[in-house]
């Protein structure tokens, strides 16, 4: 008589649906994205979040640099320049706050195992082949 093999039972609580590496890619900024890109190449979700995080952080960094240049150039140009520089400073503050909230939200979504895409950056991240 042959022994019948039954597949092992998988309990729902033993399945891991969270992904801490996707959260690391967002919480540590560019450095976290690079760490995940270098060391977690087999984890598709973490790799996608790392590419998206890297692109997001580079875009924010470029925008903050441009706003800093606008602030530096227009600050000494009289009243109108002072107003333009002040607007650039407030926009950069709002951008920093937005960047923090986006990073926290995306880290939470990545941790929960969701592949949430940012509108333009998500498409670009998907096109990057690693």
Helices and strands as residue ranges (DSSP letters): G 12-14, H 20-27, H 29-39, H 44-74, H 78-111, H 121-127
